[in-house]
Every structure is written in structure tokens, then in C-alpha cells.
Amino acid sequence: MAKFDVVDLDLKKVSEIELSDDVFGTEPNAHLFYEVAKMQQINRRRGTVGVKNTSLVSGGGKKPWKQKGTGRARQGSIRASHWVGGGKAMAPKARDYFYRPPRKVRRGALKSALSLRAQEKTLIILDGFSLDAPKSKQAFEVLTKRLKLQNALVIDDKGNTNLHRSVRNLAKFDVLPPEGLNLEAVLRHSHLVLTSAAAKTLEGALS
């Protein structure tokens, strides 16, 4: 079990928390990052491209002129790919780009990302992150002036609606519930901010 400092919103240590080495202390694996990042990016492709080939273009059923005797090159259809208005040769077709690596790979990538942030000392665990009201200005001041962050992902329970509504409007910050944690969100931000409850939830989900 690895020990981490739990701090308040002024970065003052208030306690310690023990978290599993299997989740927060593994060796980061770049190949797992590649596989899961590829999954997230490729699954955003809609694959709705559609181009007509010769057989799909309307018309061109009749041979434009006889095979021999005209002095012109032989032609079979006015919708062949080399004719103006003809079909596209080897046209791209709509397809499904869905890709999903095994569950062990997906979970392993998240463990590697959490461990990477822990190794880099860019993982901050808070005893709590409560706001009086859903105010983006207040959240921004806490993150930048008190926690001294410029770019961070905040993880806390989705029941903390004031926090979620405040941080989601900020350009360089993002907020997710523990069940919404994903690799791209972690790697896109330089710091990861967890509440102690969220850290325990992630530990239980990934162990």
C-alpha cells in the first residue's frame, strides 16, 4: 500500500491515505496508453462517407457506340470512372471503425495513468472540494490561486453538483465523476485532483 498526503484547499496536509500499489503504484505502460487512446479516438469516427462507383451511378446501361468501326476507343458505359459524370473507381464506402481492446488492457491503461501522475508528483488528493454555489469564478480562484494549478482534471462524486457545474465551464480545467474517468482526460491535463472519497472509489473499481 502506498501512502499519500491528503491536503486541504490551501495545500496544507491534514492527513494521510493508503492506496493500493496495484492502482497507484504500477509501472506506466506506454503500449497500454497507445491501445486505449487509439480506441477513444477511432471510436469517434463516424464512418459515414459514401461515394458512388460505376454500378451505383444512374444511367450508362447502354453501350455508347458499337465496338468496332467508328475509329474511336471502345467504350462500354458513359458512367465508367474515366467519363465526366461517371462513378468513382475504388470508391470509399461507409464502414464501422469500432475498436475495443480487452477489459484488462482498458483497466491497465487507467492504472498506468494514475501511477504516472503519482510518480510525477502531479496527483493531488483533497480532503474535500465543496463550493457554496455553482460559481465558475469561485472554482477558478480555488484552483489557480489556492491550489496553484494552471491545468487540471478534477475527480469527485457526481453528487457534488456545485463543483461539477462550476468547473465544467473553465477552459483549462475539467471535472468528471470517478466512473467517468478515462485515459485521454487524464493525459490531456498536467495535474490530477482527486478527493479522498474519489480516490477510494477508483481504488475499489480498478483493484
Secondary structure by P-SEA (a helix, b strand, c coil): cbbbbbbcccccccbbbbbbcccccccccaaaaaaaaaaaaaaaccccbbbbccccccccccccccccccccccccccccccccccccccccccccccccccaaaaaaaaaaaaaaaaaaccbbbbcbbbbccccaaaaaaaaccccccccbbbbccccaaaaaaaccccccbbbbccccccaaaaaaccbbbbcaaaaaaaaaaac
